[in-house]
Amino acid sequence: MSWETLVVGHFKLKEDIGEDIAKKIISELEEVLEDDGYDEYEFEDVNWVSHVRGDKIKEVVEKYKDYFVYFESSVFYLNEADENISLSDGKIEAQVFE
């Protein structure tokens, strides 16, 4: 099953860990977050056909908890839009907050 998600967060790894373990942690996080890469360990990813699950992220963080200075992440499941605007045949239909 797929769903739409927005995942935002950031983390910092301890400075004294080796490059190999850092690469392994980042690789596993990329896999569970379905992300193609990070910009200095800050991530924001909108995934329209997602399999991202908080429990999978938590498993990776728990596995490597001793290597993090901190880790923060939020997963938003985008089941339906809060506002909709549609233009078709010159007619606008909108459900918006006013």
Jmol script that loads the backbone (N, CA, C; Angstrom):
load data "model"
ATOM      1  N   MET A   1       0.832  -1.165   0.000  1.00  0.00           N
ATOM      2  CA  MET A   1       0.000   0.000   0.000  1.00  0.00           C
ATOM      3  C   MET A   1       0.883   1.237   0.000  1.00  0.00           C
ATOM      4  N   SER A   2       0.508   2.234  -0.756  1.00  0.00           N
ATOM      5  CA  SER A   2       1.238   3.489  -0.822  1.00  0.00           C
ATOM      6  C   SER A   2       0.355   4.615  -0.345  1.00  0.00           C
ATOM      7  N   TRP A   3       0.980   5.674   0.133  1.00  0.00           N
ATOM      8  CA  TRP A   3       0.264   6.852   0.580  1.00  0.00           C
ATOM      9  C   TRP A   3       1.168   8.052   0.346  1.00  0.00           C
ATOM     10  N   GLU A   4       0.671   9.226   0.608  1.00  0.00           N
ATOM     11  CA  GLU A   4       1.443  10.445   0.432  1.00  0.00           C
ATOM     12  C   GLU A   4       1.970  10.895   1.786  1.00  0.00           C
ATOM     13  N   THR A   5       3.255  11.280   1.824  1.00  0.00           N
ATOM     14  CA  THR A   5       3.849  11.721   3.080  1.00  0.00           C
ATOM     15  C   THR A   5       4.702  12.962   2.871  1.00  0.00           C
ATOM     16  N   LEU A   6       4.821  13.725   3.914  1.00  0.00           N
ATOM     17  CA  LEU A   6       5.802  14.794   4.018  1.00  0.00           C
ATOM     18  C   LEU A   6       6.644  14.448   5.236  1.00  0.00           C
ATOM     19  N   VAL A   7       7.942  14.333   5.036  1.00  0.00           N
ATOM     20  CA  VAL A   7       8.849  13.997   6.129  1.00  0.00           C
ATOM     21  C   VAL A   7       9.863  15.130   6.247  1.00  0.00           C
ATOM     22  N   VAL A   8       9.962  15.690   7.431  1.00  0.00           N
ATOM     23  CA  VAL A   8      10.942  16.743   7.686  1.00  0.00           C
ATOM     24  C   VAL A   8      11.723  16.399   8.938  1.00  0.00           C
ATOM     25  N   GLY A   9      12.969  16.824   8.987  1.00  0.00           N
ATOM     26  CA  GLY A   9      13.751  16.574  10.172  1.00  0.00           C
ATOM     27  C   GLY A   9      15.203  16.953   9.997  1.00  0.00           C
ATOM     28  N   HIS A  10      15.971  16.662  11.016  1.00  0.00           N
ATOM     29  CA  HIS A  10      17.401  16.931  10.996  1.00  0.00           C
ATOM     30  C   HIS A  10      18.068  16.052  12.050  1.00  0.00           C
ATOM     31  N   PHE A  11      19.367  15.835  11.854  1.00  0.00           N
ATOM     32  CA  PHE A  11      20.117  15.072  12.834  1.00  0.00           C
ATOM     33  C   PHE A  11      21.581  15.451  12.763  1.00  0.00           C
ATOM     34  N   LYS A  12      22.292  15.108  13.808  1.00  0.00           N
ATOM     35  CA  LYS A  12      23.732  15.315  13.845  1.00  0.00           C
ATOM     36  C   LYS A  12      24.370  14.056  14.404  1.00  0.00           C
ATOM     37  N   LEU A  13      25.371  13.581  13.701  1.00  0.00           N
ATOM     38  CA  LEU A  13      26.105  12.411  14.160  1.00  0.00           C
ATOM     39  C   LEU A  13      27.274  12.856  15.032  1.00  0.00           C
ATOM     40  N   LYS A  14      27.668  11.998  15.939  1.00  0.00           N
ATOM     41  CA  LYS A  14      28.824  12.299  16.782  1.00  0.00           C
ATOM     42  C   LYS A  14      30.071  12.421  15.902  1.00  0.00           C
ATOM     43  N   GLU A  15      30.960  13.306  16.298  1.00  0.00           N
ATOM     44  CA  GLU A  15      32.154  13.567  15.490  1.00  0.00           C
ATOM     45  C   GLU A  15      33.160  12.425  15.514  1.00  0.00           C
ATOM     46  N   ASP A  16      33.171  11.628  16.564  1.00  0.00           N
ATOM     47  CA  ASP A  16      34.206  10.609  16.708  1.00  0.00           C
ATOM     48  C   ASP A  16      33.852   9.254  16.094  1.00  0.00           C
ATOM     49  N   ILE A  17      32.735   9.190  15.352  1.00  0.00           N
ATOM     50  CA  ILE A  17      32.415   7.912  14.704  1.00  0.00           C
ATOM     51  C   ILE A  17      33.144   7.849  13.370  1.00  0.00           C
ATOM     52  N   GLY A  18      33.394   6.654  12.921  1.00  0.00           N
ATOM     53  CA  GLY A  18      34.114   6.475  11.667  1.00  0.00           C
ATOM     54  C   GLY A  18      33.251   6.794  10.449  1.00  0.00           C
ATOM     55  N   GLU A  19      33.934   7.048   9.350  1.00  0.00           N
ATOM     56  CA  GLU A  19      33.251   7.380   8.099  1.00  0.00           C
ATOM     57  C   GLU A  19      32.377   6.224   7.618  1.00  0.00           C
ATOM     58  N   ASP A  20      32.842   4.999   7.801  1.00  0.00           N
ATOM     59  CA  ASP A  20      32.080   3.836   7.348  1.00  0.00           C
ATOM     60  C   ASP A  20      30.742   3.714   8.072  1.00  0.00           C
ATOM     61  N   ILE A  21      30.748   3.893   9.406  1.00  0.00           N
ATOM     62  CA  ILE A  21      29.490   3.780  10.157  1.00  0.00           C
ATOM     63  C   ILE A  21      28.579   4.954   9.811  1.00  0.00           C
ATOM     64  N   ALA A  22      29.143   6.139   9.600  1.00  0.00           N
ATOM     65  CA  ALA A  22      28.327   7.299   9.213  1.00  0.00           C
ATOM     66  C   ALA A  22      27.636   7.035   7.872  1.00  0.00           C
ATOM     67  N   LYS A  23      28.366   6.496   6.916  1.00  0.00           N
ATOM     68  CA  LYS A  23      27.783   6.174   5.608  1.00  0.00           C
ATOM     69  C   LYS A  23      26.688   5.123   5.743  1.00  0.00           C
ATOM     70  N   LYS A  24      26.904   4.136   6.611  1.00  0.00           N
ATOM     71  CA  LYS A  24      25.912   3.075   6.808  1.00  0.00           C
ATOM     72  C   LYS A  24      24.634   3.645   7.415  1.00  0.00           C
ATOM     73  N   ILE A  25      24.772   4.513   8.425  1.00  0.00           N
ATOM     74  CA  ILE A  25      23.606   5.133   9.058  1.00  0.00           C
ATOM     75  C   ILE A  25      22.836   5.956   8.039  1.00  0.00           C
ATOM     76  N   ILE A  26      23.541   6.788   7.293  1.00  0.00           N
ATOM     77  CA  ILE A  26      22.884   7.633   6.296  1.00  0.00           C
ATOM     78  C   ILE A  26      22.194   6.785   5.241  1.00  0.00           C
ATOM     79  N   SER A  27      22.846   5.723   4.803  1.00  0.00           N
ATOM     80  CA  SER A  27      22.256   4.834   3.801  1.00  0.00           C
ATOM     81  C   SER A  27      20.961   4.204   4.302  1.00  0.00           C
ATOM     82  N   GLU A  28      20.971   3.721   5.541  1.00  0.00           N
ATOM     83  CA  GLU A  28      19.767   3.097   6.093  1.00  0.00           C
ATOM     84  C   GLU A  28      18.651   4.116   6.296  1.00  0.00           C
ATOM     85  N   LEU A  29      19.003   5.329   6.712  1.00  0.00           N
ATOM     86  CA  LEU A  29      17.983   6.369   6.849  1.00  0.00           C
ATOM     87  C   LEU A  29      17.402   6.747   5.490  1.00  0.00           C
ATOM     88  N   GLU A  30      18.259   6.856   4.469  1.00  0.00           N
ATOM     89  CA  GLU A  30      17.767   7.156   3.121  1.00  0.00           C
ATOM     90  C   GLU A  30      16.772   6.089   2.675  1.00  0.00           C
ATOM     91  N   GLU A  31      17.046   4.845   3.015  1.00  0.00           N
ATOM     92  CA  GLU A  31      16.155   3.750   2.614  1.00  0.00           C
ATOM     93  C   GLU A  31      14.792   3.860   3.292  1.00  0.00           C
ATOM     94  N   VAL A  32      14.762   4.037   4.608  1.00  0.00           N
ATOM     95  CA  VAL A  32      13.473   4.065   5.309  1.00  0.00           C
ATOM     96  C   VAL A  32      12.724   5.373   5.086  1.00  0.00           C
ATOM     97  N   LEU A  33      13.458   6.450   4.793  1.00  0.00           N
ATOM     98  CA  LEU A  33      12.810   7.737   4.513  1.00  0.00           C
ATOM     99  C   LEU A  33      12.470   7.894   3.036  1.00  0.00           C
ATOM    100  N   GLU A  34      12.904   6.928   2.217  1.00  0.00           N
ATOM    101  CA  GLU A  34      12.714   6.981   0.772  1.00  0.00           C
ATOM    102  C   GLU A  34      13.227   8.305   0.220  1.00  0.00           C
ATOM    103  N   ASP A  35      14.431   8.662   0.641  1.00  0.00           N
ATOM    104  CA  ASP A  35      15.053   9.919   0.260  1.00  0.00           C
ATOM    105  C   ASP A  35      16.284   9.614  -0.577  1.00  0.00           C
ATOM    106  N   ASP A  36      16.585  10.496  -1.524  1.00  0.00           N
ATOM    107  CA  ASP A  36      17.726  10.288  -2.410  1.00  0.00           C
ATOM    108  C   ASP A  36      19.011  10.929  -1.920  1.00  0.00           C
ATOM    109  N   GLY A  37      18.972  11.580  -0.796  1.00  0.00           N
ATOM    110  CA  GLY A  37      20.182  12.206  -0.288  1.00  0.00           C
ATOM    111  C   GLY A  37      19.870  13.335   0.666  1.00  0.00           C
ATOM    112  N   TYR A  38      20.902  13.774   1.333  1.00  0.00           N
ATOM    113  CA  TYR A  38      20.745  14.799   2.345  1.00  0.00           C
ATOM    114  C   TYR A  38      21.622  15.991   2.027  1.00  0.00           C
ATOM    115  N   ASP A  39      21.226  17.135   2.517  1.00  0.00           N
ATOM    116  CA  ASP A  39      22.021  18.344   2.452  1.00  0.00           C
ATOM    117  C   ASP A  39      22.419  18.683   3.884  1.00  0.00           C
ATOM    118  N   GLU A  40      23.613  18.280   4.243  1.00  0.00           N
ATOM    119  CA  GLU A  40      24.124  18.495   5.597  1.00  0.00           C
ATOM    120  C   GLU A  40      23.183  17.953   6.669  1.00  0.00           C
ATOM    121  N   TYR A  41      22.610  16.815   6.440  1.00  0.00           N
ATOM    122  CA  TYR A  41      21.804  16.095   7.412  1.00  0.00           C
ATOM    123  C   TYR A  41      20.508  16.800   7.789  1.00  0.00           C
ATOM    124  N   GLU A  42      20.031  17.660   6.927  1.00  0.00           N
ATOM    125  CA  GLU A  42      18.684  18.193   7.070  1.00  0.00           C
ATOM    126  C   GLU A  42      17.900  17.601   5.918  1.00  0.00           C
ATOM    127  N   PHE A  43      16.699  17.152   6.186  1.00  0.00           N
ATOM    128  CA  PHE A  43      15.942  16.541   5.114  1.00  0.00           C
ATOM    129  C   PHE A  43      14.508  17.021   5.118  1.00  0.00           C
ATOM    130  N   GLU A  44      13.971  17.092   3.927  1.00  0.00           N
ATOM    131  CA  GLU A  44      12.566  17.409   3.712  1.00  0.00           C
ATOM    132  C   GLU A  44      12.186  16.686   2.437  1.00  0.00           C
ATOM    133  N   ASP A  45      11.211  15.853   2.528  1.00  0.00           N
ATOM    134  CA  ASP A  45      10.869  15.032   1.381  1.00  0.00           C
ATOM    135  C   ASP A  45       9.356  14.888   1.281  1.00  0.00           C
ATOM    136  N   VAL A  46       8.813  15.253   0.135  1.00  0.00           N
ATOM    137  CA  VAL A  46       7.407  14.972  -0.151  1.00  0.00           C
ATOM    138  C   VAL A  46       7.404  13.761  -1.053  1.00  0.00           C
ATOM    139  N   ASN A  47       6.703  12.741  -0.647  1.00  0.00           N
ATOM    140  CA  ASN A  47       6.698  11.494  -1.394  1.00  0.00           C
ATOM    141  C   ASN A  47       5.255  11.154  -1.742  1.00  0.00           C
ATOM    142  N   TRP A  48       4.952  11.153  -3.025  1.00  0.00           N
ATOM    143  CA  TRP A  48       3.561  10.965  -3.465  1.00  0.00           C
ATOM    144  C   TRP A  48       3.158   9.503  -3.539  1.00  0.00           C
ATOM    145  N   VAL A  49       4.110   8.608  -3.618  1.00  0.00           N
ATOM    146  CA  VAL A  49       3.815   7.168  -3.603  1.00  0.00           C
ATOM    147  C   VAL A  49       4.710   6.570  -2.516  1.00  0.00           C
ATOM    148  N   SER A  50       4.332   6.794  -1.290  1.00  0.00           N
ATOM    149  CA  SER A  50       5.213   6.558  -0.153  1.00  0.00           C
ATOM    150  C   SER A  50       4.929   5.239   0.544  1.00  0.00           C
ATOM    151  N   HIS A  51       5.987   4.725   1.130  1.00  0.00           N
ATOM    152  CA  HIS A  51       5.887   3.602   2.054  1.00  0.00           C
ATOM    153  C   HIS A  51       6.581   3.970   3.362  1.00  0.00           C
ATOM    154  N   VAL A  52       6.812   5.286   3.569  1.00  0.00           N
ATOM    155  CA  VAL A  52       7.481   5.769   4.769  1.00  0.00           C
ATOM    156  C   VAL A  52       6.597   5.492   5.977  1.00  0.00           C
ATOM    157  N   ARG A  53       7.227   4.938   7.012  1.00  0.00           N
ATOM    158  CA  ARG A  53       6.502   4.657   8.259  1.00  0.00           C
ATOM    159  C   ARG A  53       7.379   5.044   9.432  1.00  0.00           C
ATOM    160  N   GLY A  54       6.773   5.679  10.399  1.00  0.00           N
ATOM    161  CA  GLY A  54       7.501   6.116  11.580  1.00  0.00           C
ATOM    162  C   GLY A  54       8.193   4.992  12.317  1.00  0.00           C
ATOM    163  N   ASP A  55       7.578   3.818  12.375  1.00  0.00           N
ATOM    164  CA  ASP A  55       8.191   2.712  13.105  1.00  0.00           C
ATOM    165  C   ASP A  55       9.484   2.251  12.442  1.00  0.00           C
ATOM    166  N   LYS A  56       9.574   2.353  11.120  1.00  0.00           N
ATOM    167  CA  LYS A  56      10.804   1.962  10.418  1.00  0.00           C
ATOM    168  C   LYS A  56      11.914   2.965  10.679  1.00  0.00           C
ATOM    169  N   ILE A  57      11.559   4.259  10.710  1.00  0.00           N
ATOM    170  CA  ILE A  57      12.542   5.289  11.034  1.00  0.00           C
ATOM    171  C   ILE A  57      13.054   5.058  12.454  1.00  0.00           C
ATOM    172  N   LYS A  58      12.137   4.796  13.379  1.00  0.00           N
ATOM    173  CA  LYS A  58      12.495   4.574  14.781  1.00  0.00           C
ATOM    174  C   LYS A  58      13.446   3.385  14.924  1.00  0.00           C
ATOM    175  N   GLU A  59      13.235   2.316  14.150  1.00  0.00           N
ATOM    176  CA  GLU A  59      14.119   1.143  14.212  1.00  0.00           C
ATOM    177  C   GLU A  59      15.558   1.526  13.880  1.00  0.00           C
ATOM    178  N   VAL A  60      15.748   2.331  12.829  1.00  0.00           N
ATOM    179  CA  VAL A  60      17.100   2.734  12.442  1.00  0.00           C
ATOM    180  C   VAL A  60      17.709   3.631  13.512  1.00  0.00           C
ATOM    181  N   VAL A  61      16.923   4.572  14.027  1.00  0.00           N
ATOM    182  CA  VAL A  61      17.431   5.476  15.067  1.00  0.00           C
ATOM    183  C   VAL A  61      17.799   4.687  16.323  1.00  0.00           C
ATOM    184  N   GLU A  62      16.959   3.737  16.722  1.00  0.00           N
ATOM    185  CA  GLU A  62      17.273   2.914  17.894  1.00  0.00           C
ATOM    186  C   GLU A  62      18.534   2.090  17.666  1.00  0.00           C
ATOM    187  N   LYS A  63      18.679   1.557  16.465  1.00  0.00           N
ATOM    188  CA  LYS A  63      19.834   0.718  16.139  1.00  0.00           C
ATOM    189  C   LYS A  63      21.141   1.499  16.278  1.00  0.00           C
ATOM    190  N   TYR A  64      21.115   2.789  15.904  1.00  0.00           N
ATOM    191  CA  TYR A  64      22.327   3.605  15.899  1.00  0.00           C
ATOM    192  C   TYR A  64      22.287   4.744  16.915  1.00  0.00           C
ATOM    193  N   LYS A  65      21.469   4.636  17.947  1.00  0.00           N
ATOM    194  CA  LYS A  65      21.267   5.745  18.886  1.00  0.00           C
ATOM    195  C   LYS A  65      22.557   6.236  19.536  1.00  0.00           C
ATOM    196  N   ASP A  66      23.517   5.371  19.723  1.00  0.00           N
ATOM    197  CA  ASP A  66      24.765   5.773  20.352  1.00  0.00           C
ATOM    198  C   ASP A  66      25.655   6.620  19.439  1.00  0.00           C
ATOM    199  N   TYR A  67      25.311   6.715  18.161  1.00  0.00           N
ATOM    200  CA  TYR A  67      26.110   7.472  17.211  1.00  0.00           C
ATOM    201  C   TYR A  67      25.534   8.857  16.916  1.00  0.00           C
ATOM    202  N   PHE A  68      24.346   9.141  17.423  1.00  0.00           N
ATOM    203  CA  PHE A  68      23.709  10.431  17.186  1.00  0.00           C
ATOM    204  C   PHE A  68      23.962  11.382  18.340  1.00  0.00           C
ATOM    205  N   VAL A  69      24.172  12.656  18.013  1.00  0.00           N
ATOM    206  CA  VAL A  69      24.104  13.703  19.015  1.00  0.00           C
ATOM    207  C   VAL A  69      22.628  13.995  19.252  1.00  0.00           C
ATOM    208  N   TYR A  70      21.862  14.091  18.154  1.00  0.00           N
ATOM    209  CA  TYR A  70      20.409  14.236  18.229  1.00  0.00           C
ATOM    210  C   TYR A  70      19.789  13.772  16.921  1.00  0.00           C
ATOM    211  N   PHE A  71      18.519  13.507  16.950  1.00  0.00           N
ATOM    212  CA  PHE A  71      17.739  13.147  15.765  1.00  0.00           C
ATOM    213  C   PHE A  71      16.323  13.660  15.970  1.00  0.00           C
ATOM    214  N   GLU A  72      15.803  14.391  15.007  1.00  0.00           N
ATOM    215  CA  GLU A  72      14.434  14.899  15.045  1.00  0.00           C
ATOM    216  C   GLU A  72      13.786  14.609  13.707  1.00  0.00           C
ATOM    217  N   SER A  73      12.570  14.122  13.736  1.00  0.00           N
ATOM    218  CA  SER A  73      11.865  13.851  12.490  1.00  0.00           C
ATOM    219  C   SER A  73      10.364  13.912  12.728  1.00  0.00           C
ATOM    220  N   SER A  74       9.653  14.398  11.746  1.00  0.00           N
ATOM    221  CA  SER A  74       8.190  14.402  11.769  1.00  0.00           C
ATOM    222  C   SER A  74       7.691  13.806  10.465  1.00  0.00           C
ATOM    223  N   VAL A  75       6.712  12.937  10.557  1.00  0.00           N
ATOM    224  CA  VAL A  75       6.094  12.334   9.375  1.00  0.00           C
ATOM    225  C   VAL A  75       4.637  12.785   9.341  1.00  0.00           C
ATOM    226  N   PHE A  76       4.249  13.375   8.232  1.00  0.00           N
ATOM    227  CA  PHE A  76       2.872  13.817   8.042  1.00  0.00           C
ATOM    228  C   PHE A  76       2.251  12.955   6.950  1.00  0.00           C
ATOM    229  N   TYR A  77       1.149  12.314   7.262  1.00  0.00           N
ATOM    230  CA  TYR A  77       0.450  11.482   6.285  1.00  0.00           C
ATOM    231  C   TYR A  77      -0.597  12.353   5.611  1.00  0.00           C
ATOM    232  N   LEU A  78      -0.447  12.528   4.323  1.00  0.00           N
ATOM    233  CA  LEU A  78      -1.277  13.461   3.560  1.00  0.00           C
ATOM    234  C   LEU A  78      -2.433  12.705   2.914  1.00  0.00           C
ATOM    235  N   ASN A  79      -3.385  12.312   3.722  1.00  0.00           N
ATOM    236  CA  ASN A  79      -4.502  11.513   3.228  1.00  0.00           C
ATOM    237  C   ASN A  79      -5.428  12.298   2.316  1.00  0.00           C
ATOM    238  N   GLU A  80      -5.654  13.552   2.640  1.00  0.00           N
ATOM    239  CA  GLU A  80      -6.490  14.377   1.784  1.00  0.00           C
ATOM    240  C   GLU A  80      -6.043  15.817   1.919  1.00  0.00           C
ATOM    241  N   ALA A  81      -6.288  16.571   0.898  1.00  0.00           N
ATOM    242  CA  ALA A  81      -5.876  17.974   0.886  1.00  0.00           C
ATOM    243  C   ALA A  81      -6.723  18.787   1.854  1.00  0.00           C
ATOM    244  N   ASP A  82      -6.118  19.788   2.450  1.00  0.00           N
ATOM    245  CA  ASP A  82      -6.855  20.702   3.311  1.00  0.00           C
ATOM    246  C   ASP A  82      -7.641  21.719   2.492  1.00  0.00           C
ATOM    247  N   GLU A  83      -7.098  22.099   1.348  1.00  0.00           N
ATOM    248  CA  GLU A  83      -7.768  23.036   0.459  1.00  0.00           C
ATOM    249  C   GLU A  83      -7.650  22.517  -0.968  1.00  0.00           C
ATOM    250  N   ASN A  84      -8.664  22.766  -1.751  1.00  0.00           N
ATOM    251  CA  ASN A  84      -8.677  22.340  -3.146  1.00  0.00           C
ATOM    252  C   ASN A  84      -9.132  23.487  -4.025  1.00  0.00           C
ATOM    253  N   ILE A  85      -8.456  23.679  -5.140  1.00  0.00           N
ATOM    254  CA  ILE A  85      -8.852  24.670  -6.131  1.00  0.00           C
ATOM    255  C   ILE A  85      -8.794  23.989  -7.480  1.00  0.00           C
ATOM    256  N   SER A  86      -9.881  24.057  -8.213  1.00  0.00           N
ATOM    257  CA  SER A  86      -9.959  23.394  -9.511  1.00  0.00           C
ATOM    258  C   SER A  86     -10.533  24.358 -10.544  1.00  0.00           C
ATOM    259  N   LEU A  87      -9.893  24.439 -11.699  1.00  0.00           N
ATOM    260  CA  LEU A  87     -10.393  25.238 -12.820  1.00  0.00           C
ATOM    261  C   LEU A  87     -10.622  24.292 -13.980  1.00  0.00           C
ATOM    262  N   SER A  88     -11.858  24.236 -14.441  1.00  0.00           N
ATOM    263  CA  SER A  88     -12.213  23.377 -15.557  1.00  0.00           C
ATOM    264  C   SER A  88     -13.325  24.035 -16.348  1.00  0.00           C
ATOM    265  N   ASP A  89     -13.142  24.110 -17.653  1.00  0.00           N
ATOM    266  CA  ASP A  89     -14.134  24.726 -18.535  1.00  0.00           C
ATOM    267  C   ASP A  89     -14.498  26.137 -18.080  1.00  0.00           C
ATOM    268  N   GLY A  90     -13.521  26.887 -17.608  1.00  0.00           N
ATOM    269  CA  GLY A  90     -13.748  28.265 -17.197  1.00  0.00           C
ATOM    270  C   GLY A  90     -14.407  28.424 -15.841  1.00  0.00           C
ATOM    271  N   LYS A  91     -14.715  27.345 -15.152  1.00  0.00           N
ATOM    272  CA  LYS A  91     -15.355  27.411 -13.843  1.00  0.00           C
ATOM    273  C   LYS A  91     -14.345  27.057 -12.754  1.00  0.00           C
ATOM    274  N   ILE A  92     -14.346  27.855 -11.716  1.00  0.00           N
ATOM    275  CA  ILE A  92     -13.469  27.588 -10.575  1.00  0.00           C
ATOM    276  C   ILE A  92     -14.306  26.985  -9.454  1.00  0.00           C
ATOM    277  N   GLU A  93     -13.860  25.862  -8.976  1.00  0.00           N
ATOM    278  CA  GLU A  93     -14.431  25.254  -7.784  1.00  0.00           C
ATOM    279  C   GLU A  93     -13.343  25.278  -6.726  1.00  0.00           C
ATOM    280  N   ALA A  94     -13.699  25.767  -5.546  1.00  0.00           N
ATOM    281  CA  ALA A  94     -12.683  25.883  -4.519  1.00  0.00           C
ATOM    282  C   ALA A  94     -13.250  25.551  -3.149  1.00  0.00           C
ATOM    283  N   GLN A  95     -12.475  24.836  -2.396  1.00  0.00           N
ATOM    284  CA  GLN A  95     -12.726  24.601  -0.984  1.00  0.00           C
ATOM    285  C   GLN A  95     -11.496  25.150  -0.265  1.00  0.00           C
ATOM    286  N   VAL A  96     -11.612  26.389   0.227  1.00  0.00           N
ATOM    287  CA  VAL A  96     -10.460  27.044   0.832  1.00  0.00           C
ATOM    288  C   VAL A  96     -10.860  27.668   2.161  1.00  0.00           C
ATOM    289  N   PHE A  97      -9.881  27.902   2.982  1.00  0.00           N
ATOM    290  CA  PHE A  97     -10.116  28.603   4.245  1.00  0.00           C
ATOM    291  C   PHE A  97     -10.188  30.096   3.942  1.00  0.00           C
ATOM    292  N   GLU A  98     -11.160  30.746   4.500  1.00  0.00           N
ATOM    293  CA  GLU A  98     -11.283  32.198   4.284  1.00  0.00           C
ATOM    294  C   GLU A  98     -11.359  32.910   5.597  1.00  0.00           C
TER     295      GLU A  98
END
end "model"
wireframe off; spacefill off
backbone 0.3
color backbone group
